[in-house]
């Protein structure tokens, strides 16, 4: 999503309005789930968890970004964002919390555990005074030490949103690349690397307008399935990145009730088809709104079915997994429509978790809220629990006139048990592409980057 240009003052007013809360609450609409543990974390006012991965010892590593206010002597214009990493035990006890702090800006979108029991991370990185980021790949050990890192892209904005490890070695990374500075002329960006992060090949896909790659998954024939936004909503390639077929969901007016569908995550299912999770722009008769949506596609790109899940009114999915039972689980955010009528935002939001069986109807639906704003960005199934990573808003505290008064956005993770039933996972896909209900945090990042560029 690329917001229209606003003044600095208007931006700050919008941020303040959207981030204001009155009281911290929680609501769970499914009586079958119990909370095993939960954590909130983050030193600064803006800290968000974008992905989570299980460690060899049964714990978890959570990654994302935090807005650093800047300090005297920093060469980076303030504020700027840093990569944020947390490691917790299997019971949610924090082992460490750290940022990658060398005055370069980084944000981590995705983390995976590799065959050699280290971790590969994808995201964005930039070096001052250049504020246009590059796509980012890094390898990290279990203690959070960066073993190596690489940057990819051209002179303008590039970023990575998802990655997979390839059985033959190395990684495939998906994101966005920008061809020109003066026009939002972006393409889906595929990078194939070796084990050390050195490029084997690069591909870009798109038309003359804006395209973005949100999610990538391996296919059983050794190729890749890519989900994104723009002219090519779905792309299937061979192992060398050559296109086998593409599909534009913008042109599929017969799909569900939506006129525009944006897939944020995609995975291959046990029956050889694909499941995409994301957002549909729907018209319920009273106007347009955003609904979380799941879509099943066959190996040739033909739509088998699509179903929307409205939640509290406005909703979106960011991550999807399949269990060995064949059931599909997806997580994202849901909230009541913005009272001003903007279908892209909500007055308050909750983490939204849905599980469906072959009937496509929910057999479980749960919403969790902290404060005025909560959203789920990544879903992991571990033994008998749903592990969700995302962001919630909490009150800073402080007296009137104190700069600590107000609220902050913090990284959040929660473990929920399904009443003792084991849920072995078959496959899973998470993507940072920012579902529309996540437009607020990404809008903030985007606006701050533009402000820093203008003032530098």
C-alpha positions as CSV (number, residue, x, y, z in Angstrom):
1,X,0.0,0.0,0.0
2,X,1.4,3.4,-0.9
3,X,-0.4,6.2,1.0
4,X,-0.9,9.6,-0.6
5,X,1.5,12.2,0.4
6,X,0.6,14.0,3.6
7,X,2.1,16.9,5.5
8,X,4.4,16.1,8.4
9,X,1.8,17.7,10.8
10,X,-1.1,15.7,9.3
11,X,1.0,12.5,9.6
12,X,1.7,13.0,13.3
13,X,-2.0,13.8,13.9
14,X,-3.0,10.6,12.1
15,X,-0.5,8.5,14.0
16,X,-1.6,9.9,17.4
17,X,-5.3,9.3,16.6
18,X,-4.7,5.7,15.4
19,X,-2.5,4.8,18.4
20,X,-4.6,6.3,21.1
21,X,-6.2,3.8,23.6
22,X,-8.2,4.0,26.8
23,X,-7.7,0.7,28.6
24,X,-6.1,-2.7,28.0
25,X,-8.5,-5.5,27.3
26,X,-8.5,-9.1,26.1
27,X,-11.3,-11.0,24.5
28,X,-11.3,-14.7,23.5
29,X,-14.3,-15.8,21.6
30,X,-13.4,-19.5,21.5
31,X,-13.9,-21.4,24.8
32,X,-11.8,-24.3,23.5
33,X,-8.5,-22.3,23.7
34,X,-6.4,-21.6,26.8
35,X,-3.5,-19.2,27.2
36,X,-0.2,-21.0,28.0
37,X,2.0,-17.9,28.1
38,X,2.3,-14.5,26.5
39,X,5.0,-11.8,26.4
40,X,5.2,-8.2,25.4
41,X,8.6,-6.6,24.7
42,X,10.2,-3.5,23.4
43,X,12.1,-0.6,25.0
44,X,11.0,2.2,22.6
45,X,7.7,3.5,21.6
46,X,7.4,1.5,18.3
47,X,8.5,-2.2,18.5
48,X,6.8,-4.8,16.3
49,X,7.3,-8.6,15.9
50,X,6.9,-9.7,12.3
51,X,7.9,-13.4,12.5
52,X,8.6,-16.3,14.9
53,X,10.6,-19.5,14.5
54,X,11.1,-22.5,16.8
55,X,14.6,-23.2,18.2
56,X,16.2,-26.7,18.5
57,X,15.6,-26.7,22.3
58,X,11.8,-26.1,21.9
59,X,11.9,-22.3,22.5
60,X,11.4,-19.5,20.0
61,X,13.1,-16.7,18.3
62,X,11.0,-13.6,17.5
63,X,12.1,-11.0,15.0
64,X,10.9,-7.6,13.8
65,X,11.8,-3.9,14.1
66,X,12.0,-1.1,16.6
67,X,12.0,2.6,16.2
68,X,15.1,4.0,17.8
69,X,14.8,7.6,19.0
70,X,18.4,8.4,18.2
71,X,21.2,9.6,20.5
72,X,23.8,12.3,20.6
73,X,26.6,11.4,18.3
74,X,24.6,9.2,16.0
75,X,25.1,9.9,12.3
76,X,21.7,8.5,11.4
77,X,18.9,11.0,11.4
78,X,16.4,10.4,14.2
79,X,14.2,8.5,14.6
80,X,15.4,5.4,12.7
81,X,14.5,1.7,12.9
82,X,16.7,-1.2,14.0
83,X,16.3,-5.0,13.6
84,X,14.8,-6.4,16.8
85,X,15.4,-10.0,18.1
86,X,14.0,-11.8,21.1
87,X,14.7,-15.4,22.2
88,X,12.3,-17.1,24.7
89,X,12.0,-20.6,26.3
90,X,9.3,-23.1,25.5
91,X,7.3,-21.5,28.4
92,X,7.8,-17.9,27.1
93,X,10.5,-16.8,29.5
94,X,12.8,-14.3,27.9
95,X,16.4,-15.4,27.4
96,X,17.6,-12.3,25.6
97,X,16.4,-9.2,23.7
98,X,18.7,-7.3,21.4
99,X,19.0,-5.0,18.4
100,X,21.5,-4.9,15.6
101,X,23.0,-1.5,16.5
102,X,25.6,-0.1,14.2
103,X,23.9,3.0,13.0
104,X,22.5,1.3,9.9
105,X,18.8,0.9,9.7
106,X,17.4,-2.7,9.4
107,X,14.0,-4.4,9.7
108,X,13.6,-8.1,9.7
109,X,10.5,-9.5,8.0
110,X,11.1,-13.2,8.1
111,X,13.2,-15.8,9.9
112,X,13.7,-19.5,9.1
113,X,15.7,-22.3,10.7
114,X,18.2,-23.7,8.3
115,X,19.5,-27.2,7.7
116,X,22.7,-26.5,9.8
117,X,20.6,-25.4,12.8
118,X,21.3,-21.7,12.3
119,X,18.8,-19.1,11.2
120,X,18.4,-17.1,8.0
121,X,16.6,-13.7,8.1
122,X,15.2,-11.5,5.3
123,X,14.2,-7.9,5.5
124,X,15.6,-4.5,4.6
125,X,18.8,-2.5,5.3
126,X,20.0,1.0,4.5
127,X,23.2,3.0,5.1
128,X,23.2,6.7,5.8
129,X,23.0,9.1,4.1
130,X,21.2,6.9,1.6
131,X,17.7,6.2,3.0
132,X,16.5,4.0,0.2
133,X,16.8,0.5,1.5
134,X,18.2,-2.7,0.0
135,X,16.9,-6.2,0.3
136,X,18.6,-7.9,3.2
137,X,19.7,-11.4,4.0
138,X,21.6,-12.5,7.1
139,X,22.6,-15.7,8.9
140,X,22.4,-15.8,12.7
141,X,23.3,-18.3,15.4
142,X,21.1,-19.4,18.3
143,X,22.6,-16.6,20.5
144,X,21.6,-13.8,18.2
145,X,25.1,-13.3,16.7
146,X,25.1,-12.3,13.1
147,X,27.4,-14.6,11.2
148,X,27.2,-12.8,7.9
149,X,24.8,-10.4,6.1
150,X,24.2,-9.3,2.5
151,X,22.4,-6.5,0.7
152,X,20.8,-6.7,-2.7
153,X,19.2,-4.1,-5.1
154,X,19.8,-1.0,-7.1
155,X,20.0,2.7,-6.4
156,X,16.4,3.0,-5.2
157,X,14.1,1.3,-2.7
158,X,14.4,-2.5,-2.5
159,X,13.2,-4.8,0.3
160,X,12.8,-8.5,1.1
161,X,9.6,-9.8,2.7
162,X,10.0,-13.6,2.7
163,X,12.5,-16.4,2.0
164,X,12.8,-20.2,1.8
165,X,15.8,-22.5,2.1
166,X,16.4,-24.6,-1.1
167,X,17.2,-28.3,-0.7
168,X,20.1,-28.1,-3.1
169,X,21.6,-25.3,-1.0
170,X,21.1,-21.6,-0.6
171,X,18.0,-19.4,-0.4
172,X,15.2,-18.0,-2.5
173,X,14.1,-14.5,-1.4
174,X,11.1,-12.5,-2.5
175,X,10.3,-8.8,-2.2
176,X,10.2,-5.6,-4.2
177,X,12.6,-3.7,-6.4
178,X,12.2,-0.1,-7.6
179,X,13.4,0.9,-11.1
180,X,13.0,4.7,-10.9
181,X,13.0,7.3,-8.1
182,X,10.4,9.7,-9.5
183,X,7.6,7.2,-10.2
184,X,6.3,4.3,-8.0
185,X,7.6,1.8,-10.7
186,X,8.2,-1.3,-8.6
187,X,8.5,-5.0,-9.6
188,X,8.4,-8.3,-7.7
189,X,12.0,-9.2,-6.9
190,X,13.3,-12.8,-6.7
191,X,16.8,-13.4,-5.5
192,X,18.4,-16.9,-5.6
193,X,21.6,-17.2,-3.5
194,X,24.1,-19.9,-2.4
195,X,24.7,-20.9,1.2
196,X,26.9,-17.8,1.8
197,X,24.3,-15.3,0.4
198,X,26.1,-14.7,-2.9
199,X,23.7,-14.2,-5.8
200,X,23.1,-17.1,-8.2
201,X,20.5,-15.2,-10.2
202,X,18.0,-12.4,-9.9
203,X,14.6,-12.0,-11.5
204,X,12.0,-9.2,-11.6
205,X,8.4,-9.6,-12.6
206,X,5.7,-6.9,-13.2
207,X,4.3,-4.3,-15.6
208,X,4.9,-0.6,-15.8
209,X,3.1,0.1,-12.6
210,X,3.6,-1.1,-9.0
211,X,4.1,-4.8,-8.2
212,X,5.3,-6.3,-5.0
213,X,6.2,-9.8,-3.9
214,X,4.8,-10.8,-0.5
215,X,5.3,-14.5,0.0
216,X,7.3,-17.4,-1.5
217,X,6.9,-21.2,-1.0
218,X,8.7,-24.2,-2.6
219,X,6.8,-26.5,-4.9
220,X,7.2,-30.2,-5.0
221,X,8.8,-30.0,-8.5
222,X,11.6,-27.9,-7.2
223,X,10.2,-24.6,-8.3
224,X,8.5,-21.7,-6.5
225,X,5.0,-20.3,-6.0
226,X,5.0,-16.5,-5.4
227,X,2.1,-14.4,-4.1
228,X,2.0,-10.6,-4.4
229,X,0.2,-7.5,-5.4
230,X,0.0,-5.9,-8.8
231,X,-0.3,-7.2,-12.4
232,X,0.9,-10.6,-11.2
233,X,-0.9,-11.7,-8.0
234,X,0.3,-15.3,-8.3
235,X,3.4,-16.5,-10.1
236,X,4.6,-20.1,-10.5
237,X,8.2,-20.6,-11.6
238,X,10.7,-23.4,-12.2
239,X,13.9,-23.7,-10.2
240,X,15.6,-21.1,-12.3
241,X,12.9,-18.5,-11.8
242,X,11.5,-18.8,-15.3
243,X,7.7,-18.2,-15.3
244,X,5.4,-21.2,-15.8
245,X,2.2,-19.3,-15.4
246,X,0.9,-16.0,-13.8
247,X,-2.5,-15.0,-12.6
248,X,-3.9,-11.5,-11.9
249,X,-6.5,-11.7,-9.2
250,X,-7.4,-8.1,-10.0
251,X,-8.9,-9.3,-13.2
252,X,-10.8,-12.2,-11.6
253,X,-14.1,-10.4,-10.9
254,X,-15.9,-13.7,-10.4
255,X,-13.8,-14.5,-7.3
256,X,-15.9,-14.4,-4.1
257,X,-17.5,-11.1,-3.4
258,X,-14.4,-9.0,-3.8
259,X,-13.2,-6.8,-6.7
260,X,-9.6,-6.8,-5.5
261,X,-7.8,-9.6,-3.8
262,X,-4.3,-9.3,-2.2
263,X,-2.6,-12.5,-1.2
264,X,-0.2,-12.0,1.7
265,X,0.9,-15.6,2.2
266,X,0.9,-18.7,0.1
267,X,1.8,-22.4,0.6
268,X,1.5,-25.7,-1.2
269,X,-0.9,-28.1,0.4
270,X,-0.7,-31.8,1.0
271,X,-2.9,-32.5,-2.1
272,X,-0.6,-30.6,-4.4
273,X,-2.8,-27.5,-4.6
274,X,-2.0,-24.0,-3.1
275,X,-3.6,-22.0,-0.4
276,X,-3.3,-18.2,-0.4
277,X,-4.3,-16.1,2.6
278,X,-4.8,-12.4,2.4
279,X,-7.5,-9.7,1.9
280,X,-10.5,-9.2,-0.3
281,X,-12.0,-5.8,-1.0
282,X,-15.7,-6.6,-0.6
283,X,-19.0,-4.8,-1.1
284,X,-21.5,-5.8,1.5
285,X,-24.2,-3.5,0.1
286,X,-23.4,-0.7,2.4
287,X,-20.1,0.1,0.8
288,X,-16.6,-1.4,0.4
289,X,-14.7,-3.1,3.3
290,X,-11.8,-5.4,3.7
291,X,-12.3,-9.1,4.6
292,X,-9.8,-11.8,5.5
293,X,-9.8,-14.3,2.7
294,X,-8.6,-17.8,1.9
295,X,-8.3,-19.1,-1.7
296,X,-7.4,-22.5,-3.0
297,X,-5.7,-22.7,-6.4
298,X,-4.8,-25.8,-8.4
299,X,-1.3,-26.5,-9.9
300,X,-2.3,-24.6,-13.1
301,X,-3.4,-21.5,-11.3
302,X,-7.1,-22.1,-11.6
303,X,-9.2,-21.0,-8.6
304,X,-10.9,-24.0,-6.8
305,X,-12.6,-21.9,-4.1
306,X,-12.4,-18.7,-2.2
307,X,-14.1,-17.8,1.1
308,X,-14.1,-14.5,3.1
309,X,-14.0,-14.3,6.9
310,X,-15.3,-10.9,8.1
311,X,-14.3,-11.2,11.8
312,X,-15.5,-8.0,13.5
313,X,-16.1,-6.2,10.2
314,X,-12.7,-5.4,8.8
315,X,-10.2,-8.2,8.7
316,X,-7.1,-9.6,7.0
317,X,-4.8,-12.7,7.1
318,X,-1.0,-12.4,7.2
319,X,0.1,-16.0,7.7
320,X,-1.3,-19.5,6.9
321,X,-0.4,-23.1,8.0
322,X,-1.7,-26.6,7.2
323,X,-2.1,-29.3,9.8
324,X,-1.6,-33.0,9.1
325,X,-5.3,-33.4,9.5
326,X,-5.7,-31.2,6.4
327,X,-7.2,-28.3,8.3
328,X,-6.0,-24.8,7.5
329,X,-5.2,-22.2,10.1
330,X,-4.6,-18.5,9.4
331,X,-3.8,-15.5,11.5
332,X,-4.1,-11.7,11.0
333,X,-6.1,-8.9,12.4
334,X,-9.7,-7.8,12.7
335,X,-11.6,-4.8,14.0
336,X,-14.6,-2.6,13.7
337,X,-14.7,-0.3,10.7
338,X,-13.2,3.2,11.0
339,X,-16.0,5.5,12.2
340,X,-14.8,8.0,9.5
341,X,-15.7,5.4,6.9
342,X,-12.1,4.6,5.6
343,X,-12.3,0.8,4.8
344,X,-8.5,0.4,5.2
345,X,-8.3,1.2,8.9
346,X,-10.2,0.3,12.1
347,X,-10.9,2.2,15.2
348,X,-9.5,-0.7,17.3
349,X,-8.2,-4.1,16.2
350,X,-7.7,-7.7,17.5
351,X,-5.5,-10.6,16.6
352,X,-7.7,-12.8,14.4
353,X,-7.1,-16.6,14.4
354,X,-9.3,-19.0,12.2
355,X,-9.1,-22.7,11.7
356,X,-11.2,-24.4,8.9
357,X,-11.7,-27.9,7.8
358,X,-12.7,-29.2,4.3
359,X,-16.0,-27.5,4.4
360,X,-14.2,-24.1,4.5
361,X,-16.3,-23.0,7.4
362,X,-14.6,-22.1,10.7
363,X,-14.3,-24.8,13.2
364,X,-12.5,-22.4,15.5
365,X,-12.4,-18.6,15.5
366,X,-10.6,-16.5,18.1
367,X,-9.9,-12.8,18.6
368,X,-7.4,-11.4,21.1
369,X,-7.0,-7.8,21.9
370,X,-4.6,-5.7,24.1
371,X,-5.4,-2.0,24.3
372,X,-6.7,-0.3,21.2
373,X,-4.5,-2.1,18.6
374,X,-3.5,-5.7,18.3
375,X,-2.6,-7.7,15.2
376,X,-1.1,-11.1,14.4
377,X,1.7,-11.2,11.8
378,X,3.0,-14.8,12.0
379,X,1.6,-18.2,13.1
380,X,3.6,-21.2,14.2
381,X,2.1,-24.6,15.2
382,X,4.2,-26.3,18.0
383,X,3.0,-29.6,19.5
384,X,-0.4,-28.8,20.8
385,X,-0.3,-25.0,20.6
386,X,-0.8,-22.1,18.3
387,X,2.1,-19.7,18.7
388,X,1.3,-16.2,17.3
389,X,3.7,-13.2,17.0
390,X,2.5,-9.7,16.3
391,X,2.1,-6.3,17.9
392,X,-0.1,-4.8,20.6
393,X,-0.5,-1.3,22.1
394,X,0.1,-0.7,25.8
395,X,0.0,2.4,27.9
396,X,3.2,4.2,28.8
397,X,2.0,5.6,32.0
398,X,3.1,8.9,33.5
399,X,1.4,12.1,34.6
400,X,-0.2,14.7,32.4
401,X,2.6,16.8,30.8
402,X,5.1,13.9,31.2
403,X,6.6,12.8,27.9
404,X,5.9,9.2,29.0
405,X,2.1,9.8,29.0
406,X,0.2,8.1,26.1
407,X,0.8,4.7,24.6
408,X,3.4,2.6,22.9
409,X,3.3,-0.3,20.4
410,X,5.2,-3.4,21.6
411,X,6.2,-6.8,20.2
412,X,3.9,-9.5,21.3
413,X,3.8,-13.3,21.3
414,X,1.2,-15.7,22.7
415,X,0.8,-19.5,23.0
416,X,-2.7,-20.9,22.9
417,X,-3.6,-24.6,23.5
418,X,-6.5,-26.2,21.6
419,X,-8.0,-27.9,24.7
420,X,-5.3,-30.6,24.8
421,X,-5.6,-31.8,21.2
422,X,-2.3,-32.2,19.3
423,X,-2.1,-30.3,16.0
424,X,0.9,-31.7,14.1
425,X,1.8,-29.2,11.4
426,X,2.2,-30.3,7.7
427,X,3.4,-27.0,6.1
428,X,3.3,-23.4,7.0
429,X,3.9,-20.1,5.4
430,X,4.3,-16.7,6.9
431,X,4.9,-13.4,5.2
432,X,5.5,-10.0,6.4
433,X,3.6,-8.5,3.6
434,X,1.7,-6.0,5.4
435,X,-1.9,-6.9,5.3
436,X,-4.1,-3.8,5.0
437,X,-4.9,-3.9,8.7
438,X,-1.2,-3.5,9.2
439,X,-1.1,-0.4,7.0
440,X,-0.6,1.8,10.1
441,X,2.8,0.5,11.2
442,X,4.1,0.4,7.7
443,X,2.7,3.8,6.9
444,X,4.7,5.1,10.0
445,X,7.9,3.5,8.8
446,X,7.4,4.9,5.3
447,X,6.6,8.4,6.5
448,X,9.6,8.5,8.8
449,X,11.8,7.4,6.0
450,X,10.5,10.2,3.8
451,X,10.8,12.8,6.6
452,X,14.4,11.7,7.2
453,X,15.2,11.9,3.5
454,X,13.7,15.4,3.3
455,X,15.5,16.7,6.4
456,X,18.9,15.3,5.6
